[in-house]
Amino acid sequence: MPLSKQEWLALEKKAFELRKLTLQTTVWAGSGHIGGGMSILDLLTVLYHRYLNIKVDDPKWEDRDRFILSKGHAAIAYAPVLCDKGFNDPEMLKTFNLSGSKMGMHLDSNKVVGVDASTGSLGHGVSIAAGTALAARILGKDYLTYVATGDGELGEGSNWEGFMTINHYQLSNCIVFIDRNHCMIDGPTEEVMKLEPLKDKMVAFGFNTICVDGNNIKELCDAIDVAIERSKEKCAPTCILMDTQKGAGIKDIAGDYHCHYMAIDDDTFAKYNKELEEDYAARVARAEKEGK
């Protein structure tokens, strides 16, 4: 279903609220993976507020869609999404990654409601997603599996084995997202471990590959609509290759690999909040101009 201007604006507002909550959670935690959290927040917003067929009051519902955050360190953003949605008490965010908290740096599916798979050791999420998608096929279920990986994570060979499996079984009910923010903990991906031409590689692995601006909610929704339509048939699976910015929304750190993991003091917190507000205003202006 085409995204209306009203829906677009509502999603932009929610993404803005979640960015502010992610920034606040980073302060409560003392530090966190804010860069990769911000780069993927538009996707998390779109999935949890437009697409995922889930029930907050029945988080283990057998027919729910599955979401697997393979780049598990982005939990600094994922936890706020789950709390804001109602799966967990928002007060839990105040103890994120602190001793005794259920909210660890990487979310544990046995402790945090709404998490379908414990991730953090990079390279495992795609294989788990292949399994849940294949299970749906075997059981005759209609649920979809969405899995989000990071570009730095693609240095793990197990991802590519997972891609091969998804293609081999033509698991069009498994939609793969790659957060292509061009950075990893040690520097730009193309300097640490070259990935390009990444689109050509995904095509060679059998995926219908769609390239989008991963920080543009309209482009994300259009691509997901295509992937969902294809999921109704046993055909080549879809990969949505999201060109994003590390630290998206915060001008001071956007595109800088040094923000992969960082601490934020009070002055910086105030400055970043102001930059998030400026970014939100620009996003609203774009939606008002381009929306229908």
Beta strands, then each sheet from edge to edge (+ up, - down):
strand 1: 66-69
strand 2: 145-150
strand 3: 174-180
strand 4: 183-184
strand 5: 187-188
strand 6: 208-213
strand 7: 238-243
sheet 1: 1+ 2+ 3+ 7+ 6+
sheet 2: 4+ 5-
end
